[in-house]
Amino acid sequence: MLRFYPKKIEDFPVFLNFDKTTKLIGQELSKEIIKKILASLDIKVNSSTDKGLGLIVPAYRVDVQREIDVIEEILRVYGYNNINFTKKLNATVANSLTTPDYVNLSDQLQAEHNVSMLNPLSADLSTLRQSLLFSGLEAVAYNCNRRNSDLKLFEFGKTYHHMAGTYSEPKHLSVFVSGNRNSENWTQASKASDFFLFKGYIDALLSRMGIDKSKTKPLQSEVFAEGVQYVIGNETLVEFGTVKKSILKYFDIKQEVLYADLNWNLVLKLVSTKLKFQDIPKFPEVRRDFSMLIDEAVSFDSIYQLAKQTEKNLLKNVQLFDVYQGDSLPEGKKSYAVSFILQDNSKTLTDEQIDAVMNNLQEKLTSELGVSLR
């Protein structure tokens, strides 16, 4: 049979950089192993330097056109399971394909916004995810089922949305904390992670990146039992809180899970490398506590915002350290224990100043939020 080629298809050169190969694979492979793998792929080494290899890729390998393609082939042959995992980080890498049923668990997701596969491998892998929450809960459930229940996980990833005929792929950072904050040892007992510890993690993360959390708003969602959001202008910077038990039950998770969803596109716009310093206060801070009886509809954030508006100079922080709801309280009521931290950077506060501030706070909380002290 006579074959006619108008133009001969030539083998093509590719340069493989050793440093880039190590960076992308996440582990350094010896030059001997790399050369052996390349030989098995019928890719010839034309030249060799300390920086890398000059390669000749056969013309029939139309799927290997770039350096990144060669690195992918090396990793495939070497074996993904042979790459060591770092012990410093607990990053998860979840499949972007998921089940379309997850949208029914959140009021923020809608089925018509799903990006569906034309030829799905299965019903459970037929849709691109709209949220990183559910793949993260799958990881939490997997670990809990194997008696690894003290978890601190995070994932950088995209979500996928189809709205008004257009497609979007926003970037997110999800953070999950569950179980005990520390392992039990002879110096201290184990203690469960809670909302305020988690809030500290999120605040510290934003502070480290030089981002002002700006406005804090309560979060009403089918996802969170208790949650807040930080807002910059008209955009949500982060949503975080305690995942509702009904969602945890769906994944057969029997312990509390704290979850944060950071708008990474917005973070990248706001992040600052400039560090800010201030002198350590020379004068002591003062703490006063209120035990409050309030309506169930009143959120801690409303108490926080009112307090900060009422005393802008001396009030440095407001913290909720205990919540109680039970039969001993009147119907429709709950009890909050809230601490108020006062400090003057120029002098020591007197009892008269402290009493005046606390009396003013009590009056405002009573008149505007219906708070009564217990």
C-alpha positions in Angstrom: 0.0 0.0 0.0 1.4 3.4 -1.0 1.2 6.1 1.6 1.7 9.7 0.6 2.8 12.4 3.1 2.8 16.0 1.7 4.9 17.1 4.6 7.0 14.8 6.8 6.0 15.1 10.5 9.2 15.6 12.4 10.1 14.7 16.0 10.1 17.8 18.2 12.4 19.1 20.9 11.4 19.8 24.5 13.6 21.1 27.3 12.9 19.5 30.8 14.0 21.7 33.7 14.9 19.7 36.9 13.8 22.4 39.3 10.4 22.8 37.7 9.9 19.0 37.7 10.6 18.8 41.4 8.3 21.8 42.1 5.4 20.4 40.2 5.8 16.8 41.4 6.4 17.8 45.0 9.3 15.5 45.4 12.8 15.3 43.9 13.4 12.4 41.6 17.0 11.3 40.7 18.2 12.0 37.2 18.7 8.3 36.7 15.0 7.6 37.5 13.9 10.4 35.2 16.1 9.2 32.3 14.9 5.6 32.8 11.2 6.7 32.7 11.9 8.8 29.6 13.5 5.8 27.8 10.5 3.7 28.6 8.3 6.3 26.9 10.5 6.4 23.8 11.6 9.9 24.5 15.3 10.4 23.7 17.7 12.5 25.7 19.6 14.7 23.3 21.6 16.8 25.8 22.1 17.0 29.5 23.1 19.9 31.8 22.9 20.6 35.5 19.6 22.5 34.9 17.8 19.9 32.8 17.6 17.7 29.8 17.2 18.4 26.1 14.6 15.9 24.8 13.4 14.7 21.4 9.8 13.6 21.6 8.6 11.2 18.8 6.2 12.7 16.4 3.5 10.1 17.2 3.3 11.4 20.8 0.8 14.1 19.9 -0.3 14.3 23.6 3.2 15.3 24.7 3.8 18.8 23.2 5.1 20.8 26.2 7.4 20.5 29.2 4.4 20.2 31.5 3.2 17.2 29.4 6.6 15.5 29.9 6.4 16.1 33.7 2.9 14.7 33.8 4.1 11.5 32.0 7.0 11.1 34.4 4.7 11.4 37.3 2.2 9.0 35.8 4.8 6.3 35.3 6.6 6.9 38.6 3.2 6.5 40.4 1.1 9.1 42.3 1.1 6.7 45.2 4.9 6.9 45.5 4.9 10.6 46.2 5.4 11.3 49.9 2.9 13.6 51.6 4.1 16.4 53.8 3.5 16.1 57.5 3.2 19.8 58.1 0.0 20.5 56.2 -3.5 18.8 56.2 -4.6 20.0 52.7 -7.3 18.0 51.0 -7.6 17.6 47.2 -11.2 16.7 46.4 -12.7 15.7 43.1 -14.5 18.6 41.4 -17.1 16.2 40.1 -19.8 15.4 42.5 -23.5 14.4 42.8 -26.2 16.9 41.8 -28.1 15.9 44.9 -25.9 18.1 47.2 -27.7 21.3 46.0 -30.8 20.1 47.9 -28.8 20.5 51.2 -28.3 24.3 50.9 -30.6 27.2 50.2 -27.7 29.0 48.6 -27.4 26.5 45.8 -29.8 25.8 42.9 -30.1 22.9 40.6 -30.4 25.1 37.5 -27.0 26.5 38.2 -25.3 23.1 38.0 -22.7 22.5 35.3 -23.4 18.9 34.2 -21.2 16.5 32.3 -22.4 15.4 28.9 -21.1 11.8 29.4 -20.8 11.3 33.1 -19.0 8.2 34.5 -21.8 7.7 37.1 -24.6 9.6 38.7 -22.4 10.4 41.7 -19.8 12.1 39.4 -22.1 13.9 36.9 -21.9 17.5 38.1 -19.2 20.0 38.9 -19.4 21.2 42.5 -21.1 24.5 43.4 -19.6 24.4 46.9 -16.5 23.0 48.7 -18.5 22.2 51.8 -19.8 18.8 50.8 -16.5 17.4 49.4 -14.9 18.6 52.7 -17.6 16.8 54.8 -16.9 13.6 52.8 -13.2 13.9 53.9 -14.3 14.6 57.5 -16.6 11.5 57.5 -13.9 9.3 55.9 -11.5 10.2 58.7 -14.0 9.9 61.5 -15.0 6.5 60.3 -11.3 5.5 60.7 -11.0 6.8 64.2 -9.1 9.9 63.1 -11.5 12.4 64.6 -9.4 15.4 65.6 -9.2 17.3 62.3 -7.9 20.6 60.9 -8.3 20.5 57.1 -8.2 23.0 54.3 -8.6 23.0 50.5 -7.9 25.5 47.7 -10.3 24.9 44.9 -12.8 26.2 42.4 -16.6 26.0 42.3 -18.5 26.0 39.0 -21.7 27.8 38.2 -24.0 28.3 35.2 -26.1 31.4 35.4 -27.9 33.4 32.7 -26.1 31.6 30.0 -22.6 32.2 31.3 -20.2 30.1 33.3 -18.0 31.1 36.2 -15.3 29.4 38.2 -14.6 31.4 41.4 -11.7 30.4 43.6 -12.2 29.5 47.3 -10.4 28.5 50.4 -12.3 26.1 52.6 -11.3 25.4 56.2 -12.7 22.6 58.4 -12.0 22.0 62.1 -13.6 19.2 64.1 -12.9 17.2 67.2 -10.4 18.2 69.9 -8.1 21.2 69.5 -5.3 19.3 71.1 -4.4 15.7 72.0 -4.7 14.6 75.6 -1.4 14.5 77.5 -0.1 14.4 81.0 0.0 18.3 81.3 -3.5 19.0 80.0 -6.7 17.3 79.2 -8.1 17.4 75.6 -10.6 20.2 74.9 -13.0 20.3 72.0 -12.7 22.9 69.3 -15.4 25.6 69.4 -16.7 28.5 67.4 -14.6 31.1 69.2 -11.4 29.2 68.7 -12.3 28.8 65.0 -13.1 32.5 64.7 -9.7 33.2 66.1 -8.1 31.1 63.3 -10.0 33.0 60.7 -9.2 36.4 62.2 -5.6 35.5 62.5 -5.4 34.3 58.9 -6.9 37.6 57.6 -4.7 39.7 59.9 -1.6 37.8 58.7 -2.5 38.8 55.1 -3.1 42.4 56.1 -6.9 42.3 55.4 -9.4 44.3 57.4 -12.4 42.1 58.0 -14.6 45.3 57.8 -18.3 44.8 58.5 -19.5 41.8 60.4 -23.0 40.5 59.7 -25.0 37.6 61.2 -25.4 34.7 58.7 -28.8 33.1 58.2 -28.4 29.9 56.2 -29.5 26.3 55.9 -25.9 25.4 56.1 -24.9 27.0 59.5 -26.5 26.5 62.9 -24.5 29.5 64.1 -22.5 31.6 61.7 -21.2 35.1 60.7 -19.9 36.7 57.6 -17.3 39.4 57.0 -18.3 41.8 54.2 -16.1 44.2 52.2 -18.3 46.7 50.4 -20.9 44.6 48.6 -18.8 41.4 48.5 -18.7 38.7 51.1 -15.1 38.0 52.2 -15.8 34.9 54.3 -18.6 32.9 55.8 -18.0 30.7 58.7 -19.7 28.9 61.6 -21.0 25.6 62.9 -22.4 23.3 60.3 -26.1 22.3 61.0 -26.7 18.9 62.5 -29.1 17.9 59.8 -26.3 18.2 57.2 -23.8 16.3 59.4 -26.4 13.6 59.8 -26.6 13.3 56.0 -22.9 12.4 56.0 -23.2 10.3 59.2 -20.9 12.7 61.1 -21.7 12.6 64.9 -19.4 15.4 66.0 -19.5 19.2 65.6 -17.9 20.5 62.4 -16.7 24.1 62.0 -16.5 25.4 58.4 -15.3 28.5 56.7 -15.6 29.5 53.0 -13.2 32.3 52.0 -13.8 34.2 48.7 -10.2 33.7 47.4 -10.7 35.9 44.4 -11.5 38.8 46.8 -8.6 37.8 49.1 -6.1 38.1 46.3 -7.3 41.6 45.6 -7.0 42.7 49.2 -4.0 40.9 50.4 -1.2 43.2 51.6 2.5 42.3 52.3 2.9 45.5 54.4 3.2 44.7 58.1 1.7 47.1 60.7 3.1 47.5 64.2 1.9 49.2 67.3 3.2 49.6 70.8 2.1 47.2 73.4 -0.4 49.0 75.7 1.3 50.3 78.9 -1.9 50.3 81.0 -4.0 47.3 82.1 -7.2 46.2 80.5 -10.3 45.6 82.5 -12.9 42.9 82.0 -16.6 43.1 83.0 -19.2 40.3 82.3 -22.9 40.5 81.7 -25.2 37.5 82.1 -28.1 38.3 79.7 -31.6 37.0 79.1 -32.6 37.7 75.5 -35.0 36.7 72.8 -33.9 33.7 70.7 -34.0 35.9 67.6 -31.3 38.3 69.0 -27.9 37.3 67.6 -24.5 37.9 69.3 -23.5 40.0 66.4 -26.3 42.5 67.1 -25.0 42.8 70.7 -21.4 43.2 69.4 -22.3 45.9 66.9 -24.4 47.9 69.4 -21.7 47.7 72.1 -19.0 48.9 69.7 -21.3 51.8 68.5 -22.1 52.8 72.1 -18.5 52.9 73.4 -16.0 53.7 70.6 -13.1 54.8 72.7 -12.6 52.4 75.6 -14.3 49.2 74.5 -11.6 47.0 72.9 -13.4 43.7 72.5 -16.6 41.9 73.1 -16.7 38.1 73.5 -19.5 35.5 74.0 -18.2 32.8 76.3 -21.4 30.9 77.3 -24.8 30.1 75.7 -27.7 28.4 77.4 -31.1 27.4 76.2 -33.2 25.1 78.3 -36.4 24.4 80.2 -35.4 26.6 83.1 -35.7 29.7 80.9 -38.9 31.4 79.7 -40.2 30.2 76.4 -38.6 32.0 73.4 -35.6 33.1 75.5 -31.9 32.2 75.7 -29.1 33.2 78.0 -25.8 34.7 76.9 -22.7 35.3 79.0 -20.7 38.2 77.4 -17.4 39.7 78.4 -16.5 43.4 77.7 -12.8 44.4 77.6 -12.1 48.0 78.4 -8.7 49.8 78.1 -7.4 53.3 77.9 -4.0 53.6 76.1 -3.1 56.8 78.0 -3.9 56.0 81.6 -5.3 53.5 84.1 -9.1 53.4 84.1 -10.9 54.4 87.3 -13.9 52.6 88.9 -16.1 55.6 88.1 -15.1 55.4 84.4 -15.7 51.7 84.2 -19.1 51.9 85.9 -20.2 54.7 83.6 -19.3 52.7 80.5 -21.0 49.6 81.7 -24.2 51.4 82.8 -24.4 53.1 79.4 -24.0 49.7 77.7 -26.7 48.1 79.9 -29.1 50.9 79.1 -28.5 50.6 75.3 -28.8 46.8 75.3 -32.0 47.0 77.3 -33.7 49.7 75.3 -32.7 48.6 71.8 -32.4 44.8 72.1 -34.6 44.0 75.1 -31.7 42.6 77.1 -32.3 41.9 80.8 -29.5 41.1 83.2 -29.7 37.9 85.2 
